[in-house]
Amino acid sequence: MKKIILSVFSMVLVSTMLMAQVDTTWKKGAVLSVNFNQVGLTNWAGGGANTIAGNTILSAFANYQKGKWTWENNGILAYGLTKIDKGDIQKSDDRIDLNSKLGYAIAPKWYLTYM
């Protein structure tokens, strides 16, 4: 199983490196974050509740630049769940943000953009 995972990872890495050498006008990247939290209280006089929570966030971008044209694309996907004490599981985060911006350089630091 380890050999299969290692070979798949190697193929993805090599294909990404080859793609980067062929097309230098695209810049792409992503960050995946997975978080888990737990609060446990015993003999707590100040109040409070036991909780358990989990959140997942994926943030990605793909930007294109050629000549005076730029095209910036950003996306954020997030989802989270929380369980407070003996209550039901509740959604704590639910997000889809997609942004795209097309720009044309009219001067060294001035762009006309369309969103």
C-alpha positions as CSV (number, residue, x, y, z in Angstrom):
1,M,0.0,0.0,0.0
2,K,2.9,2.4,0.8
3,K,4.4,1.8,-2.6
4,I,1.2,2.6,-4.3
5,I,0.7,5.9,-2.4
6,L,4.4,6.8,-3.0
7,S,4.2,6.1,-6.7
8,V,1.0,8.1,-7.1
9,F,2.5,11.0,-5.2
10,S,5.6,10.9,-7.3
11,M,3.6,10.9,-10.6
12,V,1.6,14.0,-9.4
13,L,4.8,15.8,-8.4
14,V,6.6,15.0,-11.7
15,S,3.6,16.0,-13.8
16,T,3.3,19.3,-11.8
17,M,7.0,20.0,-12.3
18,L,6.7,19.3,-16.1
19,M,3.6,21.5,-16.3
20,A,5.4,24.4,-14.6
21,Q,8.3,24.2,-17.1
22,V,5.9,24.3,-20.1
23,D,3.5,27.1,-19.1
24,T,5.0,29.9,-17.0
25,T,2.0,32.3,-17.3
26,W,-0.1,30.4,-14.8
27,K,0.5,30.5,-11.0
28,K,-1.6,28.0,-9.0
29,G,-1.7,27.0,-5.4
30,A,-3.9,25.7,-2.6
31,V,-3.9,25.3,1.2
32,L,-6.0,22.7,3.0
33,S,-6.7,23.1,6.7
34,V,-8.4,20.6,9.0
35,N,-8.9,21.5,12.6
36,F,-10.4,19.7,15.6
37,N,-11.1,21.2,19.0
38,Q,-12.3,19.7,22.3
39,V,-13.2,21.3,25.6
40,G,-13.7,19.1,28.6
41,L,-14.7,20.6,32.0
42,T,-14.9,18.7,35.3
43,N,-16.1,20.2,38.6
44,W,-16.2,23.6,36.9
45,A,-18.0,26.2,39.1
46,G,-17.7,29.1,36.6
47,G,-20.1,27.6,34.1
48,G,-19.4,26.3,30.6
49,A,-20.1,23.2,28.6
50,N,-18.1,20.3,27.1
51,T,-17.7,20.8,23.3
52,I,-16.2,19.1,20.3
53,A,-15.8,20.7,16.9
54,G,-14.2,20.3,13.6
55,N,-13.6,22.6,10.7
56,T,-12.2,22.1,7.2
57,I,-11.1,25.0,4.9
58,L,-9.7,24.8,1.3
59,S,-8.3,28.0,-0.1
60,A,-7.0,27.9,-3.7
61,F,-5.9,30.4,-6.4
62,A,-5.1,30.3,-10.1
63,N,-3.6,33.4,-11.6
64,Y,-2.8,34.0,-15.3
65,Q,-0.6,36.8,-16.7
66,K,0.4,37.4,-20.3
67,G,1.5,40.7,-21.6
68,K,-0.8,43.4,-20.2
69,W,-3.5,41.0,-19.3
70,T,-4.0,39.4,-15.9
71,W,-6.8,37.1,-14.7
72,E,-7.0,36.3,-11.0
73,N,-9.1,33.5,-9.6
74,N,-9.6,32.8,-5.9
75,G,-11.8,30.3,-4.0
76,I,-12.5,29.4,-0.5
77,L,-14.6,26.3,0.6
78,A,-15.2,25.8,4.3
79,Y,-17.3,23.5,6.4
80,G,-17.5,23.0,10.2
81,L,-19.5,21.1,12.7
82,T,-19.9,21.6,16.5
83,K,-21.5,19.5,19.3
84,I,-22.1,21.3,22.6
85,D,-22.6,19.1,25.7
86,K,-25.4,16.7,25.1
87,G,-27.1,18.7,22.3
88,D,-27.3,17.9,18.6
89,I,-24.6,18.4,16.1
90,Q,-24.8,21.9,14.6
91,K,-23.2,23.4,11.5
92,S,-20.7,26.1,12.5
93,D,-19.2,27.1,9.1
94,D,-20.6,26.7,5.6
95,R,-18.9,28.8,3.0
96,I,-18.3,29.0,-0.7
97,D,-16.5,32.1,-1.9
98,L,-15.4,32.3,-5.6
99,N,-13.9,35.4,-7.0
100,S,-12.6,36.1,-10.5
101,K,-11.0,39.4,-11.8
102,L,-9.8,40.2,-15.3
103,G,-7.4,43.2,-15.7
104,Y,-5.6,45.1,-18.4
105,A,-2.6,47.3,-17.6
106,I,-3.0,50.9,-18.9
107,A,0.1,52.1,-17.0
108,P,2.9,50.4,-14.9
109,K,0.7,50.3,-11.7
110,W,-2.8,51.0,-13.1
111,Y,-5.2,48.3,-14.3
112,L,-8.7,48.4,-15.8
113,T,-10.5,45.5,-14.1
114,Y,-13.7,43.6,-14.6
115,M,-15.1,41.6,-11.8
